[in-house]
Amino acid sequence: MRTRIFHEAGFAAGRGRMFAACAVAALALAGCQTESGMPSGPEIQSDTRIGSSENIASLTRVIETNPRDATAFNLRGSAFGRAGDYEKALADFNTAISINPDFYQAYANRALVLRQMGQLPQAIADYNRAIAINPNYDVAYVGRGTIYRTAGRYNQALADFDAALRINNADARAFHGRALVQQAQGNQAFAIEDFTQAIGLDPNAAAPYNGRGLSYMAVGDYKAAFTDFTEAVNRDRGSLEGWTNRGLAAEKLGEREKAMAAFNRALIINPNYPPAKDGLARVSRGA
């Protein structure tokens, strides 16, 4: 079971002034083109506030006032992306780039949307372009590294996460992404170290706790794993993987009641989730 990367890739706002009418978007987007936007796994998380019709309408009014403002199109594209309207997001990022061909944040944002649409070669090309314009843009390395990681191209992924950390050694997303690569390669000690770094930088994120718990499970430290999975579900009460993993760790510890409770919580979220169903069946037979 793979963990998701906490804001695996939010959206970046870009240079230039912010608009009073876009206060909601600006607050949420300014530092958030992440492989969040921890959007990890790499998935854009729906955000009803940023992607609300009211926020999009306010951004549209800004664009109507100044139709050559690339930053306004980038912000509205980000709002459409958060709302899951990828075609409109792409159109706005295309416009932002046509107005300002050196708008590296817009290239990275467009790459994120293309990634969600499964257009991975095009997404990599956009990340490449963002890096060519600004070789110190850590967000683009994290985004491209995430594509390489999910494709199993681990050496390239590690190179990108390492590059991001050379630029910004406080990038929690890069530590998290590198930890997932180390975990996939069986380097659990290194993975635990990187997950720990990610947790220190973003202690409110659930995914690195879940990831570190999986590495602890792999090395047989079930008590530490149970503690981490507990921390994960405390931060994300709707985490199907978190509750299931907590049940698996409790099962390994011989804590049948705790295991049953965790598996049941997972099955409330998804009654047909096989790992939780199988786990519950095992511990129930053990009764």
Backbone bond lengths (Angstrom), bond angles and torsions (degrees), N, CA, C in turn:
res aa  C-N    CA-C-N  psi(-1)  N-CA   C-N-CA  omega(-1)  CA-C   N-CA-C  phi
1 M - - - 1.445 - - 1.516 110.13 -
2 R 1.317 117.92 124.66 1.449 119.38 -178.76 1.504 111.14 -95.55
3 T 1.287 114.04 145.94 1.451 117.46 176.73 1.513 109.54 -80.90
4 R 1.273 116.28 156.85 1.440 119.90 172.73 1.505 109.63 -92.33
5 I 1.256 114.80 147.87 1.439 118.23 179.60 1.505 106.74 -83.81
6 F 1.327 117.72 126.52 1.444 123.74 -176.49 1.487 109.06 -48.04
7 H 1.139 137.59 -138.12 1.434 129.20 -167.78 1.473 109.76 -56.50
8 E 1.157 119.89 69.58 1.438 117.79 -169.30 1.483 112.35 -53.58
9 A 1.160 125.78 -19.47 1.417 119.48 174.07 1.479 110.11 -176.55
10 G 1.195 118.64 87.99 1.433 120.89 176.34 1.478 107.61 -74.73
11 F 1.259 120.45 -156.55 1.450 121.35 179.84 1.513 109.98 -121.80
12 A 1.329 115.99 148.23 1.460 120.67 179.13 1.511 110.24 -98.52
13 A 1.299 115.32 142.97 1.452 119.35 -175.39 1.513 112.48 -80.53
14 G 1.309 117.59 -42.81 1.459 117.94 179.32 1.500 112.72 100.96
15 R 1.372 114.72 173.18 1.445 118.49 -176.23 1.509 110.88 -74.31
16 G 1.292 113.03 172.73 1.456 118.72 175.78 1.502 111.69 96.82
17 R 1.292 115.04 176.79 1.446 120.43 -175.84 1.510 110.49 -72.43
18 M 1.328 115.61 153.04 1.453 121.03 170.31 1.520 107.47 -96.17
19 F 1.290 115.20 161.59 1.450 119.93 -174.57 1.516 110.82 -109.62
20 A 1.300 115.71 138.63 1.466 119.39 178.92 1.516 110.45 -58.60
21 A 1.321 116.71 -35.18 1.463 119.97 -178.78 1.513 112.20 -68.37
22 C 1.345 116.83 -16.92 1.456 120.86 -176.29 1.510 111.19 -109.99
23 A 1.287 118.38 30.58 1.463 120.37 -173.59 1.511 111.53 -57.12
24 V 1.317 117.22 -40.68 1.464 119.63 -179.11 1.513 110.11 -62.38
25 A 1.325 117.20 -47.88 1.454 120.41 -178.16 1.514 110.76 -65.48
26 A 1.296 116.35 -42.99 1.463 119.36 -176.48 1.518 111.24 -63.41
27 L 1.312 116.89 -42.31 1.460 119.88 -179.34 1.519 110.72 -62.56
28 A 1.314 116.80 -41.49 1.451 119.44 -173.98 1.516 112.81 -84.17
29 L 1.319 118.22 -23.33 1.444 120.14 -171.59 1.514 114.35 -101.30
30 A 1.316 117.80 -20.02 1.455 119.74 -167.73 1.509 113.50 -55.10
31 G 1.301 118.39 -42.33 1.459 118.41 -178.91 1.491 111.48 -115.96
32 C 1.274 118.44 29.20 1.438 118.53 -162.18 1.494 116.40 -117.79
33 Q 1.307 119.69 4.78 1.466 118.27 173.83 1.493 105.23 -71.31
34 T 1.263 115.15 89.01 1.435 120.19 -173.60 1.486 108.18 -124.40
35 E 1.222 115.09 166.17 1.411 112.48 167.41 1.482 104.08 -81.35
36 S 1.217 116.71 42.81 1.420 139.62 157.81 1.298 95.82 -111.97
37 G 1.175 117.29 -76.32 1.342 145.07 -89.45 0.856 109.29 25.18
38 M 5.354 99.56 26.82 1.170 166.23 -126.50 1.238 97.91 30.59
39 P 4.788 106.78 19.36 0.851 105.91 173.58 1.367 69.14 -64.05
40 S 3.066 135.64 140.34 1.127 174.87 -162.35 1.184 102.59 -101.04
41 G 1.687 75.26 -121.89 0.987 78.06 179.10 1.176 105.45 -36.48
42 P 1.064 146.12 -170.74 1.440 128.61 176.43 1.478 110.36 -109.43
43 E 1.187 118.90 88.09 1.433 117.41 -179.31 1.501 110.24 -137.06
44 I 1.319 114.82 140.52 1.457 119.02 176.48 1.517 107.59 -74.72
45 Q 1.284 116.65 126.90 1.449 120.51 179.46 1.523 109.31 -89.00
46 S 1.314 115.08 132.32 1.450 118.37 176.40 1.523 109.92 -62.55
47 D 1.307 116.67 135.39 1.462 121.11 -178.68 1.522 107.23 -135.07
48 T 1.329 115.70 104.33 1.455 119.61 -174.50 1.514 112.67 -66.22
49 R 1.341 116.85 -24.39 1.455 118.80 -178.80 1.523 110.28 -77.39
50 I 1.337 116.96 -52.24 1.459 120.20 -178.63 1.523 110.62 -69.05
51 G 1.329 116.31 -41.20 1.456 119.54 -177.31 1.508 114.14 -90.63
52 S 1.321 118.27 16.97 1.461 120.64 -178.00 1.526 110.87 -70.11
53 S 1.318 115.61 154.28 1.473 120.13 178.40 1.517 110.61 -61.80
54 E 1.337 117.63 -32.38 1.465 120.47 179.34 1.526 110.81 -66.72
55 N 1.320 116.33 -43.06 1.458 119.17 -179.60 1.524 110.63 -67.65
56 I 1.328 116.77 -42.05 1.461 120.14 178.20 1.526 110.37 -62.98
57 A 1.332 116.90 -38.68 1.462 119.96 178.53 1.520 111.26 -64.03
58 S 1.319 116.99 -39.20 1.465 119.48 179.63 1.525 110.83 -66.24
59 L 1.330 116.33 -38.18 1.458 120.11 177.21 1.526 110.97 -68.04
60 T 1.317 116.23 -36.04 1.467 119.91 177.63 1.521 110.94 -63.67
61 R 1.308 117.15 -37.82 1.470 119.96 177.42 1.529 110.81 -64.18
62 V 1.330 116.17 -37.76 1.464 119.60 177.02 1.526 109.81 -62.73
63 I 1.333 116.55 -43.15 1.463 120.87 -179.58 1.525 110.97 -65.74
64 E 1.322 116.95 -39.55 1.469 119.68 178.46 1.519 111.24 -63.14
65 T 1.322 116.54 -32.93 1.466 120.56 178.41 1.522 111.00 -73.06
66 N 1.339 116.44 -36.96 1.460 120.59 -177.85 1.524 109.04 -139.46
67 P 1.328 118.33 84.87 1.466 121.50 -173.81 1.528 114.43 -72.00
68 R 1.326 118.29 -1.64 1.463 121.01 177.01 1.526 111.54 -108.01
69 D 1.303 117.34 16.97 1.458 120.82 -178.90 1.522 109.56 -91.32
70 A 1.326 116.95 102.78 1.462 121.64 -176.65 1.526 111.80 -62.65
71 T 1.337 116.59 -36.49 1.466 119.40 -178.85 1.519 111.39 -63.99
72 A 1.325 117.37 -36.48 1.464 120.25 178.96 1.528 110.64 -64.62
73 F 1.336 116.56 -42.26 1.467 119.14 177.90 1.536 110.57 -65.39
74 N 1.324 117.07 -38.72 1.463 119.96 178.39 1.524 110.76 -62.98
75 L 1.323 116.29 -42.12 1.462 119.71 179.10 1.524 111.48 -65.35
76 R 1.335 116.44 -42.80 1.468 117.65 -179.78 1.525 110.35 -68.95
77 G 1.334 117.02 -36.32 1.463 119.42 174.73 1.515 111.30 -59.55
78 S 1.331 115.86 -39.62 1.462 120.18 176.92 1.524 110.92 -62.66
79 A 1.334 116.18 -41.01 1.465 120.18 179.46 1.528 110.44 -65.33
80 F 1.337 116.64 -43.02 1.467 119.08 176.83 1.527 110.76 -62.45
81 G 1.335 116.85 -38.97 1.455 119.73 178.58 1.510 111.81 -62.77
82 R 1.337 116.19 -42.89 1.468 119.91 177.89 1.523 111.28 -63.35
83 A 1.324 116.21 -31.05 1.468 120.39 179.94 1.523 111.90 -81.86
84 G 1.337 117.11 -6.71 1.453 120.81 -179.60 1.501 114.35 84.52
85 D 1.333 118.37 9.65 1.464 122.25 178.51 1.529 107.93 -94.32
86 Y 1.319 115.70 80.43 1.457 121.04 -170.15 1.524 113.19 -69.37
87 E 1.318 117.62 -34.61 1.466 119.11 -179.14 1.531 110.55 -64.18
88 K 1.314 116.80 -43.42 1.465 119.28 178.42 1.527 110.81 -69.23
89 A 1.326 116.05 -34.67 1.462 119.09 176.80 1.525 109.89 -61.86
90 L 1.332 116.39 -46.57 1.461 120.11 179.04 1.525 111.34 -59.14
91 A 1.316 115.94 -42.94 1.468 119.26 -179.35 1.521 110.65 -60.12
92 D 1.324 117.24 -41.61 1.464 119.59 -179.48 1.521 111.86 -70.38
93 F 1.320 117.70 -39.37 1.464 118.73 177.49 1.526 110.45 -66.52
94 N 1.338 116.25 -37.29 1.470 119.14 176.33 1.521 110.72 -59.84
95 T 1.320 116.00 -42.74 1.465 119.95 -180.00 1.520 110.61 -66.14
96 A 1.324 116.83 -43.96 1.467 119.97 179.13 1.524 110.43 -57.64
97 I 1.327 116.32 -42.01 1.464 120.35 -178.74 1.522 111.43 -71.31
98 S 1.328 116.64 -35.52 1.472 118.54 177.93 1.524 111.21 -65.80
99 I 1.326 116.83 -33.26 1.468 120.74 177.88 1.527 109.96 -74.74
100 N 1.322 116.31 -41.34 1.465 121.48 -177.95 1.528 108.71 -132.77
101 P 1.330 117.86 92.91 1.470 121.09 -176.24 1.530 113.80 -63.42
102 D 1.318 118.38 -12.67 1.467 121.15 179.05 1.529 112.61 -102.45
103 F 1.310 117.13 18.69 1.466 122.29 -176.70 1.533 108.33 -80.55
104 Y 1.314 116.29 83.50 1.465 120.33 -171.74 1.518 112.60 -65.00
105 Q 1.357 117.25 -32.24 1.469 118.01 178.25 1.529 111.07 -64.64
106 A 1.327 116.71 -36.81 1.465 119.55 178.98 1.524 111.11 -66.99
107 Y 1.343 117.07 -37.03 1.465 118.88 175.06 1.530 110.45 -61.29
108 A 1.326 116.69 -44.16 1.462 119.99 -179.33 1.528 111.26 -66.21
109 N 1.333 116.57 -37.84 1.461 119.86 177.72 1.521 110.98 -66.25
110 R 1.343 115.73 -41.88 1.465 118.73 178.40 1.527 110.05 -64.21
111 A 1.329 116.04 -38.00 1.467 119.87 177.45 1.520 111.03 -59.31
112 L 1.320 116.30 -40.73 1.461 119.98 179.89 1.518 111.28 -62.16
113 V 1.317 116.85 -43.93 1.462 119.97 178.91 1.528 110.18 -65.47
114 L 1.323 116.67 -44.25 1.464 119.80 178.32 1.522 111.06 -59.10
115 R 1.312 115.60 -36.42 1.460 120.46 178.14 1.519 110.67 -62.97
116 Q 1.325 116.25 -44.12 1.465 119.88 179.39 1.522 111.28 -64.49
117 M 1.329 116.50 -27.44 1.465 121.49 -178.86 1.526 111.55 -87.80
118 G 1.322 116.95 1.24 1.453 120.51 178.58 1.512 114.92 81.19
119 Q 1.312 117.27 9.97 1.467 121.50 -179.36 1.529 108.56 -94.40
120 L 1.323 115.08 71.86 1.462 120.53 -169.36 1.525 114.12 -70.54
121 P 1.333 119.91 -42.07 1.475 117.77 176.92 1.523 112.55 -59.45
122 Q 1.336 116.43 -39.75 1.465 119.92 178.26 1.528 110.93 -67.10
123 A 1.333 116.15 -37.37 1.462 119.47 178.58 1.522 110.66 -64.73
124 I 1.336 116.69 -44.15 1.465 119.99 178.16 1.524 110.48 -61.09
125 A 1.339 116.40 -40.29 1.468 119.45 179.04 1.523 111.02 -60.86
126 D 1.338 116.99 -38.87 1.466 119.49 179.05 1.519 111.72 -70.81
127 Y 1.328 117.38 -39.24 1.463 118.81 175.13 1.530 110.17 -62.76
128 N 1.331 116.49 -40.30 1.468 119.81 176.95 1.524 110.95 -58.80
129 R 1.329 116.12 -42.10 1.456 120.05 -179.29 1.527 110.90 -65.89
130 A 1.319 116.87 -42.20 1.469 120.34 178.38 1.525 110.27 -60.17
131 I 1.330 116.76 -42.05 1.466 120.68 -179.15 1.520 110.71 -69.48
132 A 1.340 117.01 -36.68 1.465 119.73 178.36 1.529 110.88 -63.25
133 I 1.319 117.09 -38.02 1.470 120.86 179.51 1.520 110.39 -73.20
134 N 1.339 116.02 -43.78 1.467 120.90 -179.11 1.525 109.19 -134.03
135 P 1.338 117.48 91.94 1.474 120.34 -177.80 1.529 113.53 -64.33
136 N 1.316 118.02 -8.64 1.467 121.59 -179.97 1.529 112.60 -103.98
137 Y 1.314 116.30 18.81 1.471 120.33 -179.04 1.525 108.78 -90.98
138 D 1.324 117.19 94.46 1.466 121.44 -174.04 1.516 112.61 -62.16
139 V 1.319 117.19 -30.95 1.464 121.33 -178.63 1.522 111.63 -57.56
140 A 1.330 116.24 -41.07 1.461 119.70 -178.30 1.526 111.02 -68.06
141 Y 1.322 117.38 -36.18 1.461 119.76 176.79 1.527 110.32 -65.78
142 V 1.327 116.99 -40.24 1.471 119.80 178.68 1.523 110.19 -64.83
143 G 1.327 116.91 -42.62 1.461 120.19 179.65 1.514 112.15 -62.97
144 R 1.328 115.69 -47.08 1.468 119.11 -179.92 1.521 110.31 -67.49
145 G 1.336 116.72 -39.67 1.456 120.13 178.05 1.518 112.46 -60.40
146 T 1.322 116.04 -34.67 1.471 119.85 179.27 1.524 110.77 -66.90
147 I 1.324 116.80 -39.90 1.466 119.09 176.51 1.526 109.94 -62.37
148 Y 1.322 116.36 -46.61 1.465 119.42 179.55 1.526 110.85 -60.93
149 R 1.335 116.26 -40.49 1.468 119.44 -179.29 1.516 111.38 -62.42
150 T 1.317 116.98 -48.31 1.470 119.83 -177.14 1.524 111.49 -68.20
151 A 1.338 116.85 -21.47 1.468 120.81 177.23 1.527 111.88 -88.86
152 G 1.339 117.06 -0.27 1.449 120.32 -179.63 1.517 113.91 78.53
153 R 1.314 116.93 14.20 1.471 121.36 178.70 1.535 107.48 -92.16
154 Y 1.311 114.67 71.76 1.462 120.59 -165.88 1.532 113.29 -68.53
155 N 1.316 118.43 -37.27 1.465 119.00 -179.83 1.528 111.03 -63.22
156 Q 1.334 116.29 -41.70 1.461 119.50 178.32 1.526 110.90 -68.56
157 A 1.326 116.19 -37.87 1.460 119.53 178.18 1.522 110.64 -62.62
158 L 1.339 116.52 -46.26 1.460 119.81 179.54 1.522 111.09 -60.89
159 A 1.327 116.67 -40.30 1.463 119.84 179.44 1.517 110.57 -60.90
160 D 1.341 117.05 -40.78 1.467 119.77 -179.40 1.520 111.93 -70.67
161 F 1.327 117.65 -42.54 1.467 118.98 178.78 1.530 110.85 -65.65
162 D 1.329 116.08 -37.87 1.461 119.19 176.29 1.531 110.85 -62.92
163 A 1.333 115.86 -40.97 1.471 119.66 179.12 1.524 110.60 -63.11
164 A 1.332 116.23 -42.66 1.465 119.77 179.09 1.519 110.87 -60.39
165 L 1.330 116.40 -39.92 1.466 120.02 -177.87 1.529 112.31 -74.86
166 R 1.324 117.06 -26.87 1.468 118.19 173.41 1.526 110.15 -67.17
167 I 1.328 116.12 -34.07 1.467 121.00 179.05 1.521 110.94 -76.63
168 N 1.320 115.32 -42.34 1.473 121.10 -175.83 1.521 108.69 -142.53
169 N 1.324 116.10 97.46 1.469 119.56 -176.29 1.528 112.62 -78.97
170 A 1.326 116.05 9.79 1.462 120.27 174.26 1.532 110.56 -115.67
171 D 1.330 116.94 23.25 1.462 121.33 -179.16 1.526 109.11 -87.74
172 A 1.316 116.23 100.49 1.470 120.83 -177.33 1.520 111.22 -61.47
173 R 1.343 116.78 -34.28 1.461 120.03 -178.01 1.518 111.18 -65.02
174 A 1.331 115.75 -38.61 1.462 119.50 -179.64 1.525 110.82 -67.99
175 F 1.330 117.61 -41.44 1.467 120.01 175.41 1.527 110.49 -60.88
176 H 1.322 115.35 -42.17 1.464 119.38 -178.77 1.521 110.70 -65.48
177 G 1.326 116.83 -45.42 1.454 119.62 179.08 1.513 112.24 -62.23
178 R 1.337 116.49 -42.27 1.458 119.61 179.26 1.526 110.49 -65.53
179 A 1.325 116.62 -37.10 1.467 120.25 177.67 1.523 111.07 -61.60
180 L 1.324 116.89 -40.32 1.468 119.94 179.87 1.525 111.33 -65.08
181 V 1.327 116.87 -36.71 1.462 119.97 176.60 1.527 109.77 -65.85
182 Q 1.339 116.95 -47.59 1.465 120.54 179.40 1.529 110.40 -59.05
183 Q 1.323 115.52 -39.94 1.462 120.10 179.73 1.526 110.58 -63.29
184 A 1.316 116.30 -45.19 1.465 120.89 -179.19 1.520 111.52 -63.90
185 Q 1.336 116.99 -28.91 1.460 121.29 179.57 1.525 112.64 -89.05
186 G 1.325 116.64 1.48 1.457 120.40 177.74 1.507 114.77 82.98
187 N 1.333 116.80 10.34 1.469 120.94 179.21 1.533 108.94 -91.48
188 Q 1.337 115.03 72.69 1.460 119.37 -169.04 1.528 113.20 -67.88
189 A 1.318 117.91 -34.97 1.472 119.67 -179.53 1.529 110.18 -63.56
190 F 1.345 116.51 -43.93 1.460 119.87 178.03 1.527 110.89 -66.68
191 A 1.339 115.75 -38.20 1.461 119.61 179.10 1.529 110.36 -62.41
192 I 1.323 116.76 -45.32 1.470 120.77 179.53 1.519 110.45 -59.61
193 E 1.322 116.22 -41.31 1.466 120.17 179.47 1.526 111.25 -61.82
194 D 1.341 116.25 -44.38 1.469 119.16 -179.01 1.525 111.96 -71.56
195 F 1.330 117.71 -38.65 1.467 118.99 175.19 1.525 110.13 -60.01
196 T 1.320 116.31 -39.63 1.465 120.38 179.77 1.527 110.53 -63.32
197 Q 1.323 116.67 -40.69 1.467 119.99 175.98 1.522 110.41 -61.33
198 A 1.326 117.18 -44.13 1.463 120.89 179.79 1.522 111.16 -61.84
199 I 1.321 116.50 -40.98 1.465 120.85 179.08 1.524 110.56 -64.26
200 G 1.317 116.53 -41.50 1.460 119.17 179.10 1.520 112.31 -62.59
201 L 1.330 116.35 -33.66 1.462 120.79 -178.28 1.526 112.47 -83.87
202 D 1.327 116.64 -28.78 1.466 120.60 -179.67 1.529 108.72 -139.81
203 P 1.328 117.68 74.67 1.465 121.02 -172.58 1.525 114.65 -68.23
204 N 1.316 117.35 -11.78 1.463 119.36 -179.42 1.524 112.91 -92.20
205 A 1.314 117.46 -4.46 1.462 120.65 -179.29 1.524 110.22 -82.42
206 A 1.322 116.72 137.31 1.466 121.22 -178.35 1.517 112.68 -81.54
207 A 1.331 117.23 -36.38 1.466 120.70 -169.51 1.521 114.46 -59.85
208 P 1.335 120.32 -42.28 1.469 117.00 -179.64 1.528 113.48 -67.01
209 Y 1.335 117.68 -28.37 1.464 119.18 173.89 1.528 109.92 -66.31
210 N 1.316 115.89 -43.19 1.458 119.42 179.18 1.526 109.94 -63.90
211 G 1.340 116.26 -42.65 1.452 119.77 179.35 1.512 112.31 -62.96
212 R 1.329 116.62 -45.94 1.459 119.50 -179.77 1.525 110.55 -64.84
213 G 1.340 116.47 -36.23 1.455 119.73 176.93 1.519 111.85 -60.06
214 L 1.338 117.03 -38.69 1.464 120.33 178.83 1.527 110.91 -65.41
215 S 1.328 116.37 -38.40 1.468 118.83 177.47 1.522 110.89 -68.28
216 Y 1.340 117.00 -38.47 1.465 118.69 175.44 1.532 110.86 -62.76
217 M 1.333 116.97 -38.68 1.464 119.87 176.41 1.523 110.13 -60.38
218 A 1.337 116.26 -41.06 1.465 120.86 -176.56 1.524 112.23 -64.56
219 V 1.340 116.10 -29.35 1.469 118.63 179.92 1.529 111.84 -98.74
220 G 1.331 117.28 5.31 1.458 120.92 174.67 1.509 115.61 84.22
221 D 1.334 117.64 13.34 1.470 120.04 177.71 1.529 107.79 -94.83
222 Y 1.314 116.02 78.55 1.462 121.17 -171.28 1.522 112.52 -71.70
223 K 1.322 116.48 -29.52 1.466 119.46 178.37 1.527 110.46 -65.98
224 A 1.349 117.05 -46.77 1.462 120.21 177.78 1.516 110.19 -64.48
225 A 1.333 116.93 -37.04 1.461 120.29 178.52 1.526 110.36 -62.88
226 F 1.333 116.88 -46.15 1.471 120.06 -179.89 1.532 110.35 -59.40
227 T 1.329 116.28 -42.12 1.471 119.79 178.82 1.525 110.81 -61.41
228 D 1.332 116.93 -42.76 1.466 119.47 -179.32 1.522 111.75 -68.31
229 F 1.314 117.97 -41.49 1.463 119.64 178.93 1.534 110.55 -65.08
230 T 1.320 116.51 -33.36 1.463 119.93 175.46 1.521 110.28 -64.35
231 E 1.334 116.30 -43.59 1.459 119.65 177.01 1.529 110.55 -61.98
232 A 1.325 116.62 -38.41 1.467 120.06 -179.69 1.525 111.29 -62.69
233 V 1.335 117.68 -48.01 1.465 119.02 -177.35 1.524 111.43 -74.01
234 N 1.331 117.59 -24.19 1.466 118.68 173.58 1.524 111.03 -64.85
235 R 1.344 116.57 -28.32 1.461 121.29 180.00 1.519 112.50 -91.95
236 D 1.317 116.62 -24.05 1.458 121.13 179.08 1.518 107.91 -140.66
237 R 1.325 115.09 91.93 1.470 119.86 -174.40 1.522 111.94 -68.41
238 G 1.328 117.01 -15.66 1.462 119.89 -179.95 1.511 113.18 -100.44
239 S 1.329 117.67 20.47 1.460 120.84 -177.30 1.522 111.19 -82.00
240 L 1.314 115.66 107.12 1.462 120.83 178.14 1.527 110.81 -61.59
241 E 1.328 116.48 -46.31 1.455 119.94 179.74 1.525 111.46 -65.92
242 G 1.338 116.07 -40.15 1.455 119.70 -178.48 1.520 112.47 -60.32
243 W 1.337 116.71 -47.16 1.466 119.71 -179.54 1.526 111.24 -67.30
244 T 1.340 116.04 -40.12 1.464 118.73 179.11 1.522 110.67 -63.66
245 N 1.324 116.06 -45.17 1.463 119.51 179.32 1.527 111.69 -63.27
246 R 1.332 116.19 -37.43 1.467 119.46 177.16 1.536 109.88 -62.00
247 G 1.326 115.59 -39.52 1.456 119.54 177.01 1.516 112.30 -64.26
248 L 1.337 116.36 -40.93 1.463 120.01 179.70 1.529 111.20 -64.64
249 A 1.334 116.39 -41.14 1.466 119.57 178.90 1.527 110.64 -66.05
250 A 1.333 116.46 -42.46 1.462 119.49 178.67 1.523 110.90 -62.97
251 E 1.333 116.01 -38.45 1.463 120.05 177.66 1.526 110.42 -60.68
252 K 1.325 116.56 -44.21 1.463 120.49 179.44 1.530 111.28 -62.53
253 L 1.328 115.95 -32.04 1.468 120.83 -179.39 1.525 112.13 -82.65
254 G 1.323 116.74 -4.42 1.450 120.32 -178.06 1.519 113.79 78.11
255 E 1.346 116.26 16.44 1.466 121.51 179.62 1.533 108.87 -92.62
256 R 1.343 115.49 80.10 1.455 120.41 -171.40 1.525 113.05 -61.39
257 E 1.328 118.04 -43.82 1.462 120.44 -176.90 1.528 110.85 -64.90
258 K 1.333 115.70 -42.13 1.467 119.11 178.61 1.525 110.80 -65.90
259 A 1.329 116.08 -38.05 1.462 119.69 178.72 1.521 110.43 -64.11
260 M 1.324 117.29 -45.85 1.465 121.10 179.94 1.527 110.62 -61.26
261 A 1.322 116.40 -42.77 1.464 119.98 -179.51 1.523 110.88 -62.58
262 A 1.336 116.82 -41.95 1.462 119.83 -178.69 1.522 110.89 -69.08
263 F 1.322 117.89 -44.18 1.464 120.39 178.57 1.529 110.51 -62.02
264 N 1.322 117.04 -39.47 1.466 120.03 178.43 1.532 111.62 -64.23
265 R 1.330 115.91 -38.33 1.462 118.51 177.06 1.526 110.81 -63.58
266 A 1.329 115.86 -40.22 1.463 119.27 177.29 1.521 110.68 -62.69
267 L 1.319 117.32 -40.06 1.461 120.74 -176.95 1.523 112.28 -73.74
268 I 1.318 117.67 -20.54 1.468 119.53 171.18 1.526 108.91 -66.99
269 I 1.331 116.51 -37.61 1.464 120.94 -179.85 1.524 110.37 -72.65
270 N 1.327 116.67 -43.11 1.475 121.39 178.10 1.517 108.26 -145.07
271 P 1.329 117.93 101.17 1.472 121.13 -175.73 1.523 113.65 -63.97
272 N 1.334 118.11 -14.83 1.454 120.68 -175.86 1.532 113.16 -110.91
273 Y 1.337 116.78 20.53 1.461 119.81 -177.27 1.528 108.94 -79.42
274 P 1.345 118.32 110.34 1.475 120.67 -171.90 1.526 114.85 -56.42
275 P 1.348 120.94 -44.80 1.478 117.75 -178.51 1.525 112.92 -59.99
276 A 1.332 116.68 -36.55 1.462 119.63 179.32 1.526 110.68 -74.03
277 K 1.340 117.07 -41.18 1.471 120.38 178.36 1.531 110.85 -62.14
278 D 1.332 114.86 -45.76 1.466 118.56 -179.16 1.528 110.85 -65.85
279 G 1.318 116.31 -40.12 1.463 119.82 179.57 1.513 111.72 -62.87
280 L 1.334 115.95 -44.83 1.455 119.75 179.68 1.529 111.16 -63.07
281 A 1.345 115.96 -39.10 1.458 119.43 179.08 1.537 110.30 -63.30
282 R 1.328 116.21 -40.99 1.474 119.29 -179.94 1.513 112.36 -63.47
283 V 1.335 116.40 -50.10 1.468 117.79 -175.59 1.523 110.45 -71.33
284 S 1.334 117.94 -27.25 1.462 120.02 177.21 1.520 110.40 -68.81
285 R 1.343 115.95 -39.99 1.482 118.61 177.01 1.512 110.71 -64.58
286 G 1.326 115.26 -32.51 1.465 119.65 179.59 1.504 113.54 -66.77
287 A 1.333 116.73 -17.20 1.455 119.94 179.45 1.518 110.74 -64.83
